[in-house]
């Protein structure tokens, strides 16, 4: 009897191990209790927070980086950049360890400022210029009050950029979906065209054919001079929208980060 019970328990344990990988992703997400959405300004519904938490968890696992959203209506008198840096220090944000890989977007609803930053791995892959690109993408949604959409784009685009070498512009056309669809079609068309061309008959017309039937007229071109006019290009130190730039920095604890700042 005891031997039969032991066999049954062993069988159930093995069956449970086999079923766990097949459980829905929602179950796995539920086991991840880490908080990544800090909506102190109450811009999101509970459902939106839940969806963003799951999105941040899924993309974070792919990139070994925590994607954090921070909103506030009270920075305690601090500049938004300093507020974000102190928050990173106090919360010890990081996917792999305290004060580790983190990509964070901060909204100050009182001043209308937004600041994007990347720490460690995110600092490497989300440079100031890449964060500028992401900020430019989400600024229209922020201006329209579509915060959920803006945060979704921040997480998804940051994850996409982290899969591309830091030395390559992630917005090159070769990474666009339309190019990835059309390129194989164009290549196939070129190959078929070359095959058709090579399968044709021998060409009997050459340069002598035209030399015997055409009269060549001598023509002379005389170069006079070239005038170059220089026009000073106006400087533009700000990003899109009503403000931009900012760059990265270093927290009080010595953790360096990339950064992009603007207004919405």
GIVEN-V593165 format. One record per residue. PHI is phi in degrees with one decimal (NA if undefined). PSI is psi in degrees with one decimal (none if undefined). D_CENTER is the distance of its C-alpha to the mean C-alpha in Angstrom with 2 decimals. Layout:
# GIVEN-V593165
phi = <PHI:PHI>
psi = <PSI:PSI>
d_center = <D_CENTER:D_CENTER>
This chain:
# GIVEN-V593165
phi = <NA:-65.3:-67.3:-67.1:-66.6:-62.8:-64.0:-64.8:-63.7:-62.7:-63.6:-64.7:-64.6:-65.7:-64.2:-65.1:-63.7:-73.8:-83.6:-51.7:-63.8:-90.9:-66.1:-58.0:-62.2:-60.8:-67.4:-64.5:-64.9:-65.3:-74.6:-89.2:-93.7:-65.5:-90.0:-126.8:-108.2:-116.0:-96.1:-71.5:-89.1:56.3:-91.4:-117.9:-79.7:-62.1:-64.3:-66.8:-60.9:-62.0:-64.6:-69.6:-61.0:-67.1:-61.7:-63.9:-67.0:-65.0:-70.7:-64.9:-65.0:-67.5:-107.9:53.8:-144.0:-84.0:-100.6:-115.6:-117.7:-130.2:-126.6:-154.9:-112.0:-147.1:-88.9:60.8:80.0:-91.1:-65.7:-57.9:-66.4:-66.2:-61.1:-64.6:-62.2:-65.7:-65.0:-60.1:-67.0:-67.8:-85.6:52.2:-66.2:157.2:-75.9:-88.7:-166.8:-58.8:58.0:-119.5:-63.1:-148.9:-118.3:-134.1:-116.5:-122.1:-116.4:-106.6:-72.7:-74.6:-96.9:75.5:-101.7:-130.6:-136.7:-109.8:-145.1:-133.1:-113.1:56.8:-58.9:-68.1:-65.5:-73.7:-91.2:-110.6:-68.6:-56.1:-67.7:-67.7:-66.9:-60.2:-62.1:-66.5:-61.5:-63.0:-68.1:-92.2:-57.4:-58.2:-66.8:-63.4:-64.9:-87.2:81.0:-89.9:-68.7:-61.0:-64.0:-63.2:-68.4:-63.0:-62.9:-58.3:-67.3:-66.6:-70.9:-60.1:-63.8:-61.8:-64.4:-73.9:-96.5:-119.0:-50.1:-59.5:-89.5:-114.4:-69.4:-68.8:-98.0:-61.1:-61.9:-66.7:-95.4:-78.8:-63.7:-61.9:-69.7:-65.2:-83.9:-77.4:-57.2:-62.5:-65.5:-63.6:-62.8:-64.4:-63.7:-64.2:-63.1:-63.6:-63.4:-65.3:-64.8:-66.5:-65.8:-72.2:-86.7:-77.0:-73.4:-73.1:-84.4:-102.9:-89.6:-135.3:-67.0:-68.6:-59.1:-81.7:-66.2:-82.4:-114.8:-120.6:-103.9:-94.2:-102.3:-74.3:-136.3:-123.4:-111.1:-111.7:-81.8:-97.0:-164.5:-122.5:-110.1:-111.9:-111.0:-98.2:-120.5:-70.7:-82.9:-65.6:-77.1:-143.1:-94.8:-103.6:-83.4:-75.1:80.3:-97.4:168.3:-169.5:86.9:113.1:67.9:-89.0:-179.1:-143.8:-75.5:-63.6:-89.4:90.9:-93.3:-79.2:-154.1:-84.1:-166.8:-147.0:-123.4:-163.8:-121.1:-134.9>
psi = <-47.5:-37.2:-37.7:-38.8:-41.4:-40.2:-40.3:-43.6:-40.0:-42.2:-42.0:-38.7:-43.7:-39.5:-38.7:-41.4:-32.9:-30.5:-31.6:-46.0:-19.1:-4.3:149.4:153.5:-26.4:-34.5:-42.8:-39.2:-33.9:-29.3:-16.6:102.0:1.2:136.0:132.9:-14.0:112.3:85.2:72.3:-18.6:-0.9:51.9:-15.4:151.8:166.9:-38.2:-40.4:-39.5:-44.0:-44.0:-40.9:-35.4:-43.8:-41.8:-45.4:-37.3:-44.9:-50.3:-29.8:-39.6:-34.6:-35.9:1.0:41.4:135.7:129.2:114.8:139.2:127.0:121.9:146.3:155.0:3.2:104.1:11.5:34.4:2.1:154.6:150.3:-36.3:-46.0:-37.6:-44.2:-43.9:-43.4:-36.5:-42.5:-42.0:-48.7:-39.0:-10.2:52.4:150.6:140.3:-49.3:-23.4:165.2:135.0:54.7:-149.3:118.2:136.2:124.9:139.2:132.2:131.5:128.3:103.4:-20.1:-41.2:-15.4:27.0:150.5:140.0:127.3:140.0:154.1:132.6:139.0:-112.8:-39.8:-28.8:-36.1:-44.8:-24.8:76.1:174.7:-44.2:-38.6:-39.0:-33.1:-43.2:-43.1:-42.6:-40.2:-32.8:-40.8:-12.5:-43.2:-41.2:-39.4:-41.4:-32.0:-1.6:12.6:69.7:-38.6:-44.7:-41.6:-43.4:-35.6:-45.4:-39.4:-47.8:-49.0:-43.2:-38.9:-42.2:-41.6:-45.9:-31.8:-8.4:4.5:139.6:137.6:-19.1:-0.7:139.1:115.5:-11.2:12.5:149.9:-23.3:-17.9:-1.4:147.5:-40.8:-36.7:-41.4:-24.4:-43.8:-31.5:-49.3:-36.0:-45.0:-41.1:-41.8:-39.5:-40.4:-43.1:-44.4:-40.1:-42.0:-38.8:-41.5:-38.5:-44.1:-20.2:-1.7:174.8:174.2:138.7:124.9:-6.7:132.7:-170.1:-26.7:-28.4:-41.7:-29.7:-30.9:-18.6:-10.3:147.3:126.9:128.0:132.0:138.5:137.5:132.4:132.1:121.9:128.8:-79.1:164.7:131.7:126.9:127.1:125.3:131.5:128.4:127.1:127.8:139.4:151.8:100.7:-6.7:159.6:-165.2:171.0:-148.8:14.8:160.4:-175.3:-151.6:-48.3:-177.1:-161.8:-154.9:135.6:171.5:-23.4:2.6:14.4:113.3:155.7:155.6:169.2:156.2:129.7:143.9:-176.6:156.4:none>
d_center = <60.07:57.92:56.81:55.83:53.79:52.01:51.15:49.79:47.54:46.23:45.54:43.68:41.54:40.59:39.88:37.60:35.57:35.27:34.11:31.47:28.76:29.49:28.97:26.35:22.91:23.99:26.70:24.49:22.21:25.44:26.37:23.30:24.77:22.32:21.32:17.77:18.36:20.79:21.71:24.74:24.78:25.24:22.73:22.06:24.56:25.29:23.94:20.57:20.44:21.36:18.72:15.93:17.61:17.57:13.94:13.08:15.76:14.74:11.11:12.59:15.25:13.10:11.47:14.57:12.80:13.73:11.47:14.09:15.03:18.07:20.22:23.69:26.57:28.31:26.92:30.47:30.96:28.09:25.51:22.08:20.80:23.85:23.63:20.17:21.45:24.62:22.90:20.89:24.25:26.32:24.18:23.47:19.88:18.41:17.65:20.10:22.55:23.42:21.47:18.93:15.25:13.60:10.61:12.51:12.77:16.42:18.44:22.00:23.78:26.92:25.65:22.78:20.37:16.74:15.32:11.96:12.55:11.74:14.77:15.91:13.43:10.54:12.69:12.76:9.21:7.81:10.73:12.32:11.42:7.64:8.21:10.67:8.56:6.62:10.22:11.78:10.12:11.39:14.61:16.67:16.22:17.11:20.05:21.22:21.16:18.70:17.19:16.44:14.37:12.48:11.85:10.89:8.17:7.03:7.33:6.13:2.78:3.01:5.10:4.27:3.69:6.50:8.38:8.92:11.69:11.35:14.01:12.40:10.75:7.69:9.20:12.52:14.56:14.97:11.61:12.68:14.57:17.68:18.00:17.73:20.47:22.65:22.62:24.74:27.01:27.62:28.30:30.74:32.45:32.96:34.45:36.76:37.80:38.72:40.67:42.54:43.30:44.66:46.78:48.70:52.22:53.19:52.82:56.27:55.42:54.99:55.34:59.14:59.10:57.75:59.86:62.98:62.17:60.32:61.59:59.34:59.73:59.20:56.73:56.15:53.25:53.95:51.13:51.86:49.14:45.54:44.68:41.29:40.32:37.67:35.75:33.90:30.25:29.48:27.09:23.97:22.61:20.64:17.34:17.51:19.39:22.19:20.90:18.15:17.68:18.81:17.13:17.25:20.44:22.32:23.55:27.27:27.01:25.67:22.02:19.96:16.45:14.07:13.90:13.58:16.32:17.49:19.70:19.61>
